[in-house]
């Protein structure tokens, strides 16, 4: 079951491209759709192996949608559009008066959910019902996402009811996307799982469906989740339409920036976990994009999308409404499958500040970052942010150019591309750092606007620090490489900084430095990092500091040479 937004009607919720047939209904409104027979896409290939003539196979699917109107208070029984009180089953407990405020439920059967407009659906309805229903010790399924330049989506499945802590979720860093388990109220369902939709397993009759929807609506508005899952309020959906319009303008500006050949933090990601065994290619469709034969791509990438726009007619894009009309479709032989399409807007990942509040676009929904949570993250970031970076600014175009620039300094030893293998992991080839300084700093560098995400840099620092502390084989390999590098560079004294393999280092003598090249933000004119990069840094810095190292972040302003006076 899904819940429509308050502002959406049943007619608003049905995609205009679908050919649903409406039927007379005793309650609510009922629609169905029967697809025509189609040969499976793989039939031609398989038939090449048939010696008795071609196989005659076809696919055909059917679906249905049932819309029910439920009062906005769980204590008031519903009156449903499409039928009189006499037509409603006797055990549905229907009131004789129509309540002033109602909400519309959409119940999908078969592939019926494909006919629903995503804009009409209340996001996170199922998740909120699930978290208000399931005690933390009765969870079985959890989906989470880490919001960064590379967004990782994870699915955890327990073989039995388990406590939240047993899933190993970082509640400070990961966004809850789905929760499933056994609800406390067994009369509501034996099990349920919720994301945007709510899926439940229960003994159910058509007559009992009305009461079940009313119960789900009351759970959606409840606040029981705050006891065990209060952390989900760190990131809350934005509901103000004026605010959303302003935020959407930032998306349009970001696309224009990319079309101008400049950098932006806007990127793309499928908002759902994809079957890893599925083989597919996708293409980009919509106004301004080339309408001809489509190029197929193996993954979503903002670079490919922008390139396809440039190859089309980008001047046709006038507003965010045009971008909202763009779709990602499965492509075969240059043709897109409209039935297997997703709005591109739902794939945008973006972060921006508006009215001193950080907002994030994820899975087609804008989220506001809780002020207290934001302050905690910013405080931790400020604590490790160096007031004087190793270099204040650079015109280097990328990380390799910056490495060449810093290589000229006598107190920095270039260890870029040095590969050291820990004990028992021959060929692992960990890179200790980009530079070793005479101040005992392991310096890791990254172009914050390059193709690789900043979060990779945090991981490099953690893995290198752990290997340095725990592994004498790694330390010896690193020291041997440092001696060779300093001889080649005609530098001296770096071998005395590093202990030999047998001598255990004292981590408190060393510092892990993250140096990131960044452009100033367009709106604030400040130098900084995306908020969720700071969140992932927070976790990495804690791990490194627990080992005894000091951690610092050095922001290096990236300046286009053409902008210099």
C-alpha positions as CSV (number, residue, x, y, z in Angstrom):
1,X,0.0,0.0,0.0
2,X,1.0,3.6,-0.7
3,X,-0.3,6.9,0.5
4,X,-0.9,9.8,-1.8
5,X,0.3,13.3,-0.9
6,X,-2.4,15.5,0.5
7,X,-2.4,17.7,-2.6
8,X,-2.8,14.9,-5.0
9,X,-6.0,13.3,-6.3
10,X,-6.5,9.9,-7.8
11,X,-6.4,11.3,-11.3
12,X,-3.2,13.1,-10.5
13,X,-1.6,9.8,-9.3
14,X,-2.0,7.9,-12.5
15,X,0.7,8.3,-15.2
16,X,-0.7,9.8,-18.4
17,X,1.2,7.3,-20.4
18,X,-0.7,4.3,-19.0
19,X,-3.8,2.8,-20.5
20,X,-5.7,1.8,-17.4
21,X,-9.3,0.8,-17.6
22,X,-11.6,1.9,-14.7
23,X,-14.2,-0.5,-13.4
24,X,-17.3,0.0,-11.2
25,X,-16.4,-0.6,-7.6
26,X,-18.3,-1.2,-4.4
27,X,-15.8,1.0,-2.6
28,X,-13.1,3.3,-3.8
29,X,-12.0,3.4,-7.5
30,X,-10.6,0.3,-9.3
31,X,-8.4,0.2,-12.3
32,X,-6.8,-2.6,-14.3
33,X,-4.4,-3.1,-17.2
34,X,-3.6,-6.0,-19.4
35,X,-0.5,-5.8,-21.6
36,X,-0.4,-7.2,-25.1
37,X,1.7,-10.3,-25.8
38,X,5.3,-9.6,-26.5
39,X,8.2,-11.8,-27.4
40,X,10.9,-11.9,-24.7
41,X,13.9,-9.8,-25.7
42,X,16.2,-12.9,-25.6
43,X,13.9,-15.1,-27.9
44,X,15.9,-14.4,-31.1
45,X,19.1,-15.5,-29.5
46,X,17.6,-18.7,-28.0
47,X,15.9,-19.6,-31.3
48,X,19.3,-19.8,-33.0
49,X,19.9,-23.0,-31.0
50,X,16.5,-24.6,-31.8
51,X,16.7,-27.4,-34.4
52,X,12.9,-28.0,-34.6
53,X,12.0,-24.4,-35.7
54,X,11.6,-21.3,-33.6
55,X,10.2,-21.4,-30.1
56,X,6.8,-19.6,-29.8
57,X,7.1,-17.8,-26.5
58,X,5.5,-14.6,-25.3
59,X,5.2,-12.4,-22.2
60,X,2.0,-10.9,-20.9
61,X,1.4,-9.2,-17.6
62,X,-1.6,-7.9,-15.8
63,X,-2.0,-5.3,-13.0
64,X,-4.6,-3.5,-10.9
65,X,-4.8,-0.4,-8.7
66,X,-7.4,0.1,-6.0
67,X,-7.7,3.6,-4.5
68,X,-9.4,3.9,-1.0
69,X,-10.2,7.2,0.7
70,X,-9.5,7.0,4.5
71,X,-10.2,9.7,7.2
72,X,-7.2,11.4,8.6
73,X,-8.0,10.2,12.1
74,X,-7.6,6.5,12.9
75,X,-10.5,6.8,15.3
76,X,-13.0,7.8,12.7
77,X,-14.3,5.1,10.3
78,X,-14.1,5.9,6.6
79,X,-16.6,6.8,3.9
80,X,-15.2,5.8,0.5
81,X,-15.7,7.5,-2.8
82,X,-17.2,5.3,-5.5
83,X,-19.9,3.6,-3.4
84,X,-22.7,4.3,-0.9
85,X,-22.7,3.2,2.7
86,X,-25.0,0.3,1.8
87,X,-22.4,-1.1,-0.6
88,X,-19.6,-1.2,2.0
89,X,-19.1,-4.6,3.7
90,X,-20.9,-4.8,7.1
91,X,-17.8,-5.5,9.2
92,X,-15.9,-2.5,7.8
93,X,-17.3,-0.2,10.6
94,X,-18.1,2.7,8.3
95,X,-19.3,6.0,9.8
96,X,-22.6,7.5,8.7
97,X,-20.9,10.9,8.2
98,X,-18.1,11.9,5.9
99,X,-15.1,13.3,7.8
100,X,-13.8,16.7,6.7
101,X,-10.3,15.4,6.0
102,X,-9.4,12.2,4.2
103,X,-6.2,10.6,2.8
104,X,-6.1,8.4,-0.3
105,X,-4.4,5.0,-0.3
106,X,-3.2,3.3,-3.5
107,X,-3.1,-0.5,-3.3
108,X,-1.1,-2.0,-6.2
109,X,-1.4,-5.6,-7.5
110,X,1.0,-7.1,-10.0
111,X,2.8,-4.3,-11.8
112,X,0.2,-1.7,-10.8
113,X,2.8,0.4,-9.0
114,X,4.4,1.2,-12.3
115,X,1.3,3.2,-13.3
116,X,1.7,5.5,-10.3
117,X,3.3,9.0,-10.7
118,X,6.2,9.1,-8.2
119,X,5.4,12.8,-7.6
120,X,2.0,11.8,-6.1
121,X,3.3,9.4,-3.5
122,X,4.1,10.3,0.1
123,X,7.8,9.5,0.5
124,X,8.9,7.3,3.4
125,X,5.3,6.4,4.3
126,X,6.1,2.7,4.6
127,X,9.4,3.4,6.5
128,X,7.6,5.6,9.1
129,X,4.9,3.0,9.6
130,X,7.5,0.3,10.1
131,X,9.6,2.2,12.6
132,X,6.4,3.1,14.6
133,X,5.4,-0.6,14.5
134,X,8.6,-2.6,15.0
135,X,10.6,-2.7,18.3
136,X,14.3,-2.3,17.9
137,X,14.9,-5.9,19.0
138,X,12.4,-7.3,16.4
139,X,14.1,-6.2,13.2
140,X,14.9,-8.5,10.3
141,X,15.7,-6.3,7.3
142,X,17.4,-2.9,7.0
143,X,18.4,-0.9,3.9
144,X,20.6,2.1,4.4
145,X,22.4,4.6,2.2
146,X,25.5,6.7,2.8
147,X,25.1,10.0,1.0
148,X,28.4,11.0,-0.5
149,X,29.9,11.6,-4.0
150,X,29.7,7.8,-4.2
151,X,26.5,6.7,-2.6
152,X,26.7,3.2,-1.1
153,X,23.5,1.3,-0.6
154,X,23.5,-1.6,1.7
155,X,21.0,-4.3,2.6
156,X,21.1,-6.2,5.8
157,X,19.1,-9.4,6.3
158,X,19.0,-11.3,9.6
159,X,18.0,-14.9,9.8
160,X,15.9,-14.2,12.9
161,X,14.6,-11.2,14.8
162,X,17.6,-9.1,15.9
163,X,18.4,-5.9,17.8
164,X,19.3,-2.7,15.9
165,X,22.8,-2.7,17.3
166,X,23.5,-6.2,15.9
167,X,23.2,-4.9,12.3
168,X,26.3,-2.7,12.8
169,X,24.6,0.4,11.4
170,X,26.3,3.7,11.8
171,X,23.3,5.8,12.8
172,X,25.3,9.0,12.6
173,X,26.3,8.4,9.0
174,X,23.8,6.2,7.3
175,X,20.3,7.1,6.1
176,X,17.6,4.6,6.8
177,X,15.8,3.6,3.6
178,X,13.8,0.5,4.5
179,X,13.0,-1.4,7.7
180,X,11.3,-4.7,8.1
181,X,10.5,-7.1,10.9
182,X,7.8,-8.3,13.3
183,X,5.4,-5.5,14.5
184,X,4.6,-5.3,18.2
185,X,0.9,-5.4,17.3
186,X,0.5,-8.9,15.8
187,X,-3.2,-8.2,14.9
188,X,-2.0,-5.6,12.4
189,X,0.5,-7.9,10.6
190,X,2.7,-10.9,11.2
191,X,5.5,-9.2,9.4
192,X,5.9,-6.0,7.5
193,X,8.5,-3.9,5.6
194,X,8.4,-0.3,4.7
195,X,10.1,2.2,2.4
196,X,7.8,4.5,0.3
197,X,5.4,1.6,0.1
198,X,4.3,-0.5,3.0
199,X,4.2,-4.3,2.4
200,X,2.7,-6.5,5.1
201,X,1.8,-10.1,5.7
202,X,-1.5,-10.7,7.5
203,X,-4.7,-12.6,7.4
204,X,-6.8,-10.2,5.4
205,X,-10.3,-10.1,3.8
206,X,-11.5,-7.4,1.4
207,X,-13.8,-6.2,4.2
208,X,-10.9,-5.8,6.6
209,X,-8.8,-3.8,4.2
210,X,-10.4,-0.5,5.1
211,X,-9.5,-0.9,8.8
212,X,-6.0,-2.0,7.9
213,X,-5.4,1.2,5.9
214,X,-6.8,3.3,8.8
215,X,-4.4,1.6,11.2
216,X,-1.5,2.3,8.8
217,X,-2.4,5.9,8.6
218,X,-2.5,6.3,12.4
219,X,0.9,4.6,12.6
220,X,2.3,7.0,9.9
221,X,1.5,10.0,12.1
222,X,2.6,8.4,15.4
223,X,5.8,9.3,17.1
224,X,6.6,6.0,18.8
225,X,9.7,5.7,16.6
226,X,11.5,8.5,18.5
227,X,12.2,6.0,21.4
228,X,14.4,3.7,19.4
229,X,14.9,5.4,16.0
230,X,15.0,9.1,16.9
231,X,18.2,9.4,14.8
232,X,16.2,9.4,11.6
233,X,15.1,13.0,12.5
234,X,18.7,14.1,11.8
235,X,17.5,14.2,8.2
236,X,13.9,15.2,7.6
237,X,11.8,15.6,4.4
238,X,11.2,19.2,3.2
239,X,7.4,19.8,2.8
240,X,7.3,23.6,2.0
241,X,6.7,24.1,-1.7
242,X,8.3,27.5,-1.9
243,X,11.5,26.1,-0.3
244,X,11.5,23.1,-2.7
245,X,11.1,25.5,-5.6
246,X,14.2,27.5,-4.5
247,X,16.2,24.3,-4.0
248,X,15.2,22.9,-7.4
249,X,16.5,26.1,-8.9
250,X,19.9,25.2,-7.5
251,X,19.7,21.9,-9.4
252,X,19.0,23.7,-12.7
253,X,22.0,26.0,-12.0
254,X,24.2,23.0,-11.3
255,X,23.3,21.5,-14.7
256,X,24.0,24.8,-16.4
257,X,27.3,25.0,-14.6
258,X,28.2,21.5,-15.9
259,X,27.1,22.4,-19.5
260,X,29.5,25.4,-19.3
261,X,32.4,23.0,-18.6
262,X,32.7,24.0,-14.9
263,X,32.6,21.7,-11.9
264,X,29.7,20.9,-9.7
265,X,28.9,18.5,-6.8
266,X,25.8,17.2,-8.6
267,X,25.9,13.5,-9.3
268,X,23.6,10.6,-10.2
269,X,22.7,7.3,-8.5
270,X,19.9,4.8,-8.9
271,X,17.9,5.3,-5.7
272,X,17.0,1.6,-5.4
273,X,19.3,-1.4,-4.8
274,X,19.8,-3.1,-8.2
275,X,19.9,-6.8,-8.7
276,X,23.7,-7.4,-9.2
277,X,22.9,-10.3,-11.6
278,X,20.9,-8.0,-13.9
279,X,22.6,-7.1,-17.2
280,X,21.4,-3.8,-18.6
281,X,22.3,-0.6,-20.4
282,X,20.6,2.7,-19.8
283,X,20.0,5.8,-21.9
284,X,18.9,9.4,-21.3
285,X,15.6,10.7,-22.7
286,X,13.7,14.0,-22.7
287,X,13.7,17.5,-23.9
288,X,17.0,18.8,-25.2
289,X,18.5,15.3,-25.5
290,X,19.3,13.9,-28.9
291,X,16.0,12.1,-30.0
292,X,17.9,9.7,-32.4
293,X,19.4,6.3,-31.7
294,X,20.5,6.2,-28.1
295,X,23.9,5.3,-26.8
296,X,23.7,2.7,-24.0
297,X,25.7,3.2,-20.8
298,X,26.5,0.5,-18.2
299,X,26.0,2.9,-15.3
300,X,24.6,6.2,-14.3
301,X,27.1,9.0,-14.5
302,X,26.6,12.8,-14.5
303,X,29.4,13.1,-17.1
304,X,27.5,10.9,-19.5
305,X,24.3,12.8,-19.0
306,X,25.9,16.1,-19.6
307,X,27.7,14.8,-22.7
308,X,24.3,13.6,-24.1
309,X,22.8,17.0,-23.4
310,X,25.7,18.7,-25.2
311,X,25.2,16.3,-28.2
312,X,21.5,17.3,-28.3
313,X,19.9,20.8,-27.9
314,X,20.7,22.0,-24.4
315,X,19.4,25.4,-25.3
316,X,15.9,24.0,-25.1
317,X,16.2,23.6,-21.3
318,X,14.5,26.6,-19.8
319,X,13.7,25.5,-16.2
320,X,13.8,22.7,-13.7
321,X,10.4,21.6,-15.1
322,X,12.3,20.5,-18.3
323,X,14.8,18.5,-16.2
324,X,12.0,16.9,-14.2
325,X,10.7,15.5,-17.6
326,X,13.9,13.7,-18.3
327,X,14.0,9.9,-17.9
328,X,16.5,7.1,-17.6
329,X,15.3,4.1,-19.6
330,X,16.6,0.6,-20.4
331,X,18.1,0.7,-23.9
332,X,18.3,-2.1,-26.5
333,X,19.6,-1.5,-30.0
334,X,19.4,2.2,-29.4
335,X,15.8,2.2,-28.4
336,X,14.4,3.0,-25.0
337,X,11.8,0.9,-23.1
338,X,9.2,3.3,-21.8
339,X,7.8,0.7,-19.5
340,X,11.2,0.4,-17.8
341,X,11.8,4.0,-17.1
342,X,12.7,6.1,-14.1
343,X,12.7,9.9,-13.6
344,X,16.2,11.3,-13.8
345,X,15.3,13.7,-11.1
346,X,14.9,10.8,-8.7
347,X,18.5,9.9,-9.5
348,X,20.0,13.3,-8.6
349,X,22.2,13.6,-5.5
350,X,22.9,17.2,-4.5
351,X,23.7,19.2,-1.4
352,X,23.2,22.9,-0.9
353,X,22.7,25.5,1.8
354,X,19.5,27.6,1.9
355,X,18.6,30.1,4.6
356,X,21.5,28.7,6.7
357,X,20.1,25.2,6.6
358,X,21.9,22.4,4.7
359,X,19.6,20.5,2.3
360,X,20.2,17.3,0.5
361,X,18.4,15.9,-2.6
362,X,18.2,12.1,-2.5
363,X,15.8,9.7,-4.4
364,X,13.6,12.6,-5.6
365,X,13.1,14.1,-2.1
366,X,14.7,17.1,-0.5
367,X,15.8,16.6,3.1
368,X,16.8,19.2,5.7
369,X,19.6,18.5,8.1
370,X,18.7,18.9,11.7
371,X,20.4,21.9,13.2
372,X,21.7,20.2,16.3
373,X,23.1,17.3,14.3
374,X,24.6,19.7,11.8
375,X,26.3,21.6,14.6
376,X,27.8,18.5,16.0
377,X,29.3,17.5,12.6
378,X,30.6,21.0,11.9
379,X,32.1,21.2,15.4
380,X,34.0,17.9,14.8
381,X,35.1,19.2,11.4
382,X,36.3,22.5,12.7
383,X,38.3,20.8,15.4
384,X,40.5,19.0,12.8
385,X,40.5,21.7,10.2
386,X,44.0,23.2,9.9
387,X,44.1,27.0,10.1
388,X,47.2,27.0,7.9
389,X,47.1,24.4,5.1
390,X,50.3,23.0,3.6
391,X,49.5,25.3,0.6
392,X,46.8,27.9,0.6
393,X,45.9,27.7,-3.1
394,X,46.9,26.2,-6.3
395,X,46.3,26.5,-10.0
396,X,47.0,22.8,-10.5
397,X,44.4,21.2,-12.7
398,X,44.3,17.9,-10.9
399,X,45.9,15.8,-8.1
400,X,48.9,14.8,-10.2
401,X,49.7,18.4,-11.0
402,X,49.5,19.3,-7.3
403,X,51.8,16.4,-6.4
404,X,54.4,17.8,-9.0
405,X,54.0,21.2,-7.4
406,X,54.6,20.0,-3.8
407,X,57.5,17.7,-4.9
408,X,59.6,20.8,-5.2
409,X,59.6,21.4,-1.4
410,X,62.6,20.0,0.4
411,X,60.7,18.9,3.5
412,X,58.2,16.7,1.5
413,X,59.2,13.3,0.2
414,X,57.0,12.1,-2.7
415,X,55.7,8.6,-2.0
416,X,52.9,8.7,-4.6
417,X,52.3,5.4,-6.2
418,X,54.6,3.6,-3.7
419,X,53.1,0.2,-3.1
420,X,53.7,-1.6,0.2
421,X,52.1,-5.0,0.9
422,X,51.1,-6.0,4.5
423,X,52.0,-9.4,5.9
424,X,50.0,-12.2,4.4
425,X,48.6,-9.9,1.6
426,X,51.2,-10.1,-1.1
427,X,50.2,-7.9,-4.0
428,X,47.8,-5.9,-1.9
429,X,49.9,-2.9,-2.8
430,X,48.6,-0.3,-0.3
431,X,49.8,3.3,-0.9
432,X,51.2,4.6,2.4
433,X,50.6,8.2,1.5
434,X,51.3,10.8,-1.2
435,X,53.9,12.6,0.8
436,X,55.9,12.1,4.0
437,X,57.0,15.3,5.7
438,X,59.9,15.9,8.0
439,X,57.3,16.9,10.6
440,X,56.2,13.2,10.6
441,X,53.0,13.8,8.6
442,X,51.5,11.3,6.3
443,X,49.9,13.5,3.7
444,X,47.0,12.2,1.5
445,X,45.9,14.4,-1.4
446,X,42.7,14.5,-3.4
447,X,41.2,16.7,-6.1
448,X,37.9,17.3,-4.4
449,X,36.3,18.0,-7.8
450,X,37.8,15.0,-9.6
451,X,36.1,11.9,-10.7
452,X,37.0,9.9,-7.6
453,X,35.0,10.6,-4.5
454,X,36.4,12.3,-1.4
455,X,35.4,9.4,0.8
456,X,38.0,7.3,-0.9
457,X,40.6,9.6,0.6
458,X,39.3,9.0,4.1
459,X,39.5,5.2,3.6
460,X,43.1,5.5,2.3
461,X,44.1,7.3,5.5
462,X,42.5,4.7,7.8
463,X,43.9,1.7,6.0
464,X,47.4,3.2,5.8
465,X,47.4,4.2,9.5
466,X,46.2,0.7,10.6
467,X,48.9,-1.1,8.5
468,X,51.6,1.3,9.8
469,X,50.8,0.5,13.4
470,X,50.1,-3.2,13.1
471,X,52.3,-4.6,10.4
472,X,56.1,-4.7,10.5
473,X,56.3,-6.0,6.9
474,X,54.3,-3.0,5.7
475,X,56.6,-0.6,7.7
476,X,59.8,-2.2,6.3
477,X,58.4,-2.0,2.8
478,X,57.5,1.6,3.3
479,X,60.9,2.5,4.8
480,X,62.8,0.8,2.0
481,X,60.7,2.7,-0.6
482,X,61.3,6.0,1.2
483,X,65.1,5.5,1.1
484,X,65.0,4.8,-2.6
485,X,62.8,7.8,-3.3
486,X,64.9,10.2,-1.3
487,X,68.0,9.0,-3.1
488,X,66.4,9.6,-6.4
489,X,65.1,13.0,-5.4
490,X,68.4,14.0,-3.8
491,X,66.8,14.6,-0.5
492,X,68.0,13.5,3.0
493,X,66.8,12.6,6.5
494,X,63.5,10.9,5.8
495,X,64.7,7.4,6.7
496,X,65.2,8.6,10.3
497,X,61.5,9.5,10.6
498,X,60.3,5.9,9.9
499,X,61.0,3.0,12.3
500,X,62.5,-0.2,10.9
501,X,60.1,-3.1,10.5
502,X,60.8,-4.6,14.0
503,X,60.5,-1.3,15.9
504,X,56.9,-0.6,16.8
505,X,56.0,3.0,16.0
506,X,54.5,5.5,18.5
507,X,51.4,6.8,16.7
508,X,51.2,9.9,18.9
509,X,54.4,11.0,17.2
510,X,52.7,11.1,13.8
511,X,50.0,13.0,12.1
512,X,47.6,12.0,9.3
513,X,46.9,14.9,7.0
514,X,44.1,15.0,4.4
515,X,44.8,17.7,1.7
516,X,41.8,18.4,-0.5
517,X,41.7,20.8,-3.5
518,X,38.3,22.6,-3.7
519,X,36.7,25.5,-5.5
520,X,34.8,28.0,-3.4
521,X,31.1,27.5,-3.3
522,X,29.1,29.5,-5.7
523,X,26.5,30.9,-3.3
524,X,28.5,31.2,0.0
525,X,31.8,32.0,-1.6
526,X,33.4,29.9,1.1
527,X,35.9,27.1,0.9
528,X,34.5,23.8,2.3
529,X,33.4,20.2,1.9
530,X,30.0,18.7,1.2
531,X,28.2,18.0,4.5
532,X,28.1,14.3,4.0
533,X,31.8,14.2,3.2
534,X,32.2,15.7,6.6
535,X,30.0,13.0,8.1
536,X,32.1,10.2,6.6
537,X,35.3,12.0,7.6
538,X,34.0,12.1,11.2
539,X,33.8,8.3,11.4
540,X,37.3,7.9,9.7
541,X,38.9,10.5,11.9
542,X,37.6,8.8,15.1
543,X,39.2,5.4,14.0
544,X,42.5,7.1,13.3
545,X,42.5,9.0,16.5
546,X,41.7,5.8,18.5
547,X,45.0,4.4,17.2
548,X,46.8,7.5,18.6
549,X,47.4,9.6,15.5
550,X,46.6,13.3,15.2
551,X,44.3,14.0,12.2
552,X,44.1,17.3,10.3
553,X,42.2,18.4,7.2
554,X,43.9,21.0,4.9
555,X,41.6,22.7,2.4
556,X,43.5,24.0,-0.7
557,X,41.7,26.5,-2.9
558,X,41.6,25.3,-6.5
559,X,41.9,28.4,-8.7
560,X,41.4,28.4,-12.5
561,X,44.5,29.9,-14.0
562,X,42.3,32.0,-16.3
563,X,40.8,33.8,-13.3
564,X,44.2,35.1,-12.1
565,X,44.8,38.9,-12.5
